[in-house]
Amino acid sequence: MATRIVMEALSPTMEEGRLVEWKKQEGDKVNVGDVLAEVETDKAVMELVARAGGTLLKQLVPAGATVPVSQPVGWIGSPGESVDGAEVGRPGGQEAGKSGGMAARAPRSSADRPTPTPPSIPAPHPPGRVRASPLARRMAAEQGVDLTTVQGSGPEGRIVRRDLRDGMERRAPERGADAGAGYEDIPLTQIRKTIAKRLSQSIGPIPTFYLTCEVDMERAAEAREALNTAAGDPGRISFNDIVLKAVASALRQHPACNAWWQDDRIRLWHEVHLGMAVAVPDGLITPVIRNADQRSLREIASMTRDLAGRARERKLTPEEYTGSTFSVSNLGMFDIEHFTAVINPPEAGILAVGSIVPVPAVVNGQVVARRRMRMTMSCDHRVIDGATGARFLQTLKLMLENPLAMVW
């Protein structure tokens, strides 16, 4: 009996997935656990694996299609099995699944019938496998490009990233001219859809207020230089690592800020799981440093490099970008001195960190240049009161201005 392949919920918040690339083709032998396809979720690119063994009888949707969770994408069974009334894999057998429907092994009620493939899903490519790198296939799926129309410049005509990039640049003015408009509509990726949904859940319903303070970063800068010099690696520890370590330590002292809003209750976390916002090509993702308050500065530095790198490559697992209890967003590397960040529900707070700039400051009655940094905390007023947030920022400021305070 043939087994239906469905779009699985590959992340806790996934509602639909974009099938980036089929790893198995119709007629291929499949074992339990084999990777059938790559799927773009709301946060990363994950693998859809086989839950049954046999032969891939039919692909119901092409690469690039977006499919709701639990909807069918293909069939696995024995060669020659009937799928939707047609035999698959036997000489003279009609190709299965012409209507895009389900197996017709026995009559079923309308309640049991699958949802038809939406008409907006593009038609499959002509027979014959297109030679393309996985990254090129992913870019094509995101941009809605038919790979059969792209000329490859890689080995043996393989389509690579530059072919997609160059092709999009050439086609952009053509599309604008054909449509008679001076603009281009870009389809939403799964991560961009999720960002839009999450922000609408935050700015509107959450009563947010903001607290800003300025921090003298001279001692932190000196400590960073000394640690990196001792390690023989000038870039081993960044200012962002120091901020993350200080935030985690301060949250341990102010559990009221390390909290979630849960509609009928407030959840105070005894563990500090710190989210750090990372910009990726098509949006934003927040990897999580688990138990950040228990980690050394060097551990945090190592974890931030690893998590940020894999976040940009879309290789994080759901466990690595969910469950944060407080978040930090740093735009200092872009020379942004001050901004406000949007709270990531159900968290009750997020810290926005600006650039470190030399400014005139009065020290012991003398005007001298000091490296200063502004940071703004966005607070959910249902959880954090003004004085609560202010006390947290006071502790954080103390730790950054006196780095030794972090080791106590």
Buried (B, 14 or more C-beta within 10 A) or exposed (E): EBBBBBBBBBBEBBBBBBBBBBBBEBEEEBEEEBBBBBBBBBBBBBEBBBBBBBBBBBBBBBBBBBBEBEBBBBBBBEBEBBBBBBBBBEEEBEEBBEEBBBBEEEEEEEEEEBEEBEEEBEEEBEEEEBBBBEEBBBBBBBBEBBBEEBEBEBEEEBBBBEBBEEBBEEBEEEEEEEEEEEEEEEEBBBBBBBBEEBBEBBEEEBEBEEBEBBBBBBBBBEBBEEBBEEEEEEEBBBBBBBBBBBBBBBBBBBBBBBBBBEEEEBEBBEBBBBBBBBBBEBBBBBBBBBEBBEBEBBBBBBBBBEBBEBBBEBEBEBEBBBBBBBBBBBBBEEEBBBBBBBBBBBBBBBBBBBBBBEEEBEEEEEEEEBBBBBBBBBBBEBBBEEEBBBBBBEBBBBBBBBBEBBEE
